[in-house]
Amino acid sequence: MAGTGKNPEPAGGGTLEIRKGSTLEIWGKEIVMPIKNQFAKTPWEFHLIQSEKPLCLPSGHEQQLLDIIKKWRDNFPKEPTLSWQQFGYPSLIARIDYVISSENTIFPYEVETSPAGIGLALKTIPGFKLKFQQLGWKRVVVVLRKEKRRKGGDDYLWTRVFDISEIPKETEYWIAPRIDDFTLDEYELIAKRSIWALRFRKSKVYGEPWLWKRLNNPEELYNVANIAANKWKWGGIVLKTDGSKSQCVCVVLFKREKREIIKWLPKTTFGTLSLGAAKKRIESTQWNPIFLQRFQPPLKVIVNGRREFGIFRIYVGLNSRTGEMRILGGWLNTRKSVIIHGASDAKFIPIIVP
């Protein structure tokens, strides 16, 4: 279902065969789903594209994803959570965001340790629910603070959501905490039942040095960018710090890469910054740590005749009976930007795993 040049082939065959530099064309019904838990003030929109033929995970990606999970596990900071102590993983479920860098070889952007979107995946990705149930987990409840409930989220679509003061005492419930700050008592209460990291839930240290390099301070940016552009021949750089929001990422494109982006989407909101603006943001918000990653262009995707950029976002879950990680399915996520995440203008095309 991939083609190159000006005439990409339409989606077909039920598989996602696409190579670096090729274009993927997808046609399907767009369904706008309002997502609003009972505490949120306003709903946010989820744009689901039901492609005419299902997209399947490309052959060869599954083993590469499992290899990435092994590196993520081996480099992640340990703490006394249920997921680490009982199963030997930072999280019982993770999401790998990536793109194709060469002939069916994947380039990982990052591994999300406490992924959002689980509820939507269960509701809308064919086969995801069954694979999730086959993991053999105890029942999981999501725990957060009351003020965060008002911001929305899709957790209510897959389980019950509690304020931290309302945690069920029954030990058969495992806990998925979405909390960034804990008292010592709260930490001790939650850690032994937590399915993912607590202190390091939004940490990026697992990616050093295999996914990105650490910078000592913002003053290094100009020198490193010069080396990246002229010696390493990168198309741009991605700057990251701890956190899971797009505000924790800066993308800087070099001239030749920016020209290629403009050829595809001349009127796009790139989501990029100049090197000077990136340095200013890092200094004003006092990023610590500062990580540097090579910019790998997202896929060129045509969704119902409209040009966008896309990345893979695939969920991996641990089978609690066998101790093995399994690929569950995920999305081809697209936007008119080179920064692609779950914003209200993003489109989600399900990817199934046979």
Buried (B, 14 or more C-beta within 10 A) or exposed (E): BBBEEEEBBEBEEEBBBBBBBBBBBBBBEEEEBEBBBEBBEEEBEBBBBEBEBBBBBBEEBBEBBBEBBEBBBEBBEEBEBBBBEBBEBBBBBBBBBBBBBEEBEBBBBBBBBBBBBBBBBBBBBEBBBEBBEEBEBEEBBBBBEEEBBEEBBBBBBBBBBBBBEEBBEEEEBBBBBBBBEBEEEBBEBBBBBBBBBBBBBBBBEBBEEEBBBBBEEBEBBEEBBEEBBEEEEBBBBBBBBBBBEBEBBBBBBBEEBBEEBEEBBEEBEBBBBEBEEBBBBBEEEEBEBBBBBBBBBBBBBBBBEEBBBBBBBBBBBBBBEEEEBBBBBBBBBBBBBBBBBBBEEBBBBBBBBE
